[in-house]
Amino acid sequence: MTVLLVLIPVALFLGLLGLAAFLWSLRSGQFDDLDGAAERILYDDDIKP
């Protein structure tokens, strides 16, 4: 039972840390261009000698 006194705050802290990381990635523009990365792989941009 005393293990729950440690695990519950640790789980809440990790959840808030994950939420903070997600919100930071939203604000920094990580999810701005989702289609560009999917289409970029189809183009052959290799420079051939």
N, C-alpha and C positions, 0 to 999 in steps of 0.2 A: 504494500500500500504506500510505503514511503517512496517507492520508485516513481509513482505517479506525480509526486510533488516536484520531481526533477523533470520528468518527461513532458508534462503539460506545458510548462514555461518554455522548454527547449523547442517543442513543436510550434508553439505560437511565435517564438522568435524566428524560426526558420520560415514559417509561412509569411510573416511580415517582411522578412528579407527577400523572399521570392517576389512578393508583391511590389516591393520597392524597386527591384531590378527590372521587373516588367514595365512599371511606370516610367522608369528612367529610359528604357529602350524605346518606348512610345514617344517620349519627348525629344529624344536625340535623332529621330528619323529613321530608325531601323526598319520600320514597316511601311515606308512611304511608297516604294516602287516594287510591288510584289510580282507584277507581270514582267517587268524588265529582266529580272534574273531568270525567269522561266524561258523567255524567248532568246536570251543572249547565248544560251548553250546551242541553239540551232544554227547560229551563224559561224561560218568558217573564216576566221580572221587570221589564220596562220600565214606568215610571210614566207613564200617559197623562193628559194634562190634561183 
